[in-house]
Amino acid sequence: MNVITGLNWRLVLGLGALALIRPLVRIVEDQAGITGQPVVPIVLTIAISAVWIAAAGFTEVRSPVLTLLGAALTYGVLSIVLSGVLSPILTGELQGPLAQPIGIVGILAVNAVWGLAAGAVALAIRRLRAARSR
């Protein structure tokens, strides 16, 4: 079976959508006039990563690395779309990666690294769990 067709696409899409918490919190902070709190996105990124790693490392997901790579790329695409939809509503003009398309490459690359790193941790957890059960 092809690895891509063997992925749990519901999980990939769900984990990607879960990460939209990051930009949504930022939007709420911006609208509320709350600025200068770099700890919030860091904590959110760590929490999302922990959920992703748990979902792929403590379950029987077929390919944890590809699953989390897919989740991260899904998040990247969804965040680009979210920015394209909300920036004209909130600021009156298109902003973000759709306004500057070269940024799309960077967003997807950074998210790919995030997904690969989380996937590697999930895979390591699975291997450690398998070694313990022997």
Rosetta blueprint (number, residue, H / E / L):
1 M L
2 N L
3 V L
4 I L
5 T L
6 G L
7 L L
8 N L
9 W H
10 R H
11 L H
12 V H
13 L H
14 G H
15 L H
16 G H
17 A H
18 L H
19 A L
20 L L
21 I H
22 R H
23 P H
24 L H
25 V H
26 R H
27 I H
28 V H
29 E H
30 D H
31 Q H
32 A H
33 G L
34 I L
35 T L
36 G L
37 Q L
38 P L
39 V H
40 V H
41 P H
42 I H
43 V H
44 L H
45 T H
46 I H
47 A H
48 I H
49 S H
50 A H
51 V H
52 W H
53 I H
54 A H
55 A H
56 A H
57 G H
58 F L
59 T L
60 E L
61 V L
62 R L
63 S L
64 P H
65 V H
66 L H
67 T H
68 L H
69 L H
70 G H
71 A H
72 A H
73 L H
74 T H
75 Y H
76 G H
77 V H
78 L H
79 S H
80 I H
81 V H
82 L H
83 S H
84 G H
85 V H
86 L H
87 S H
88 P H
89 I H
90 L H
91 T H
92 G L
93 E L
94 L L
95 Q L
96 G L
97 P L
98 L L
99 A L
100 Q L
101 P L
102 I H
103 G H
104 I H
105 V H
106 G H
107 I H
108 L H
109 A H
110 V H
111 N H
112 A H
113 V H
114 W H
115 G H
116 L H
117 A H
118 A H
119 G H
120 A H
121 V H
122 A H
123 L H
124 A H
125 I H
126 R H
127 R H
128 L H
129 R H
130 A H
131 A H
132 R H
133 S H
134 R L
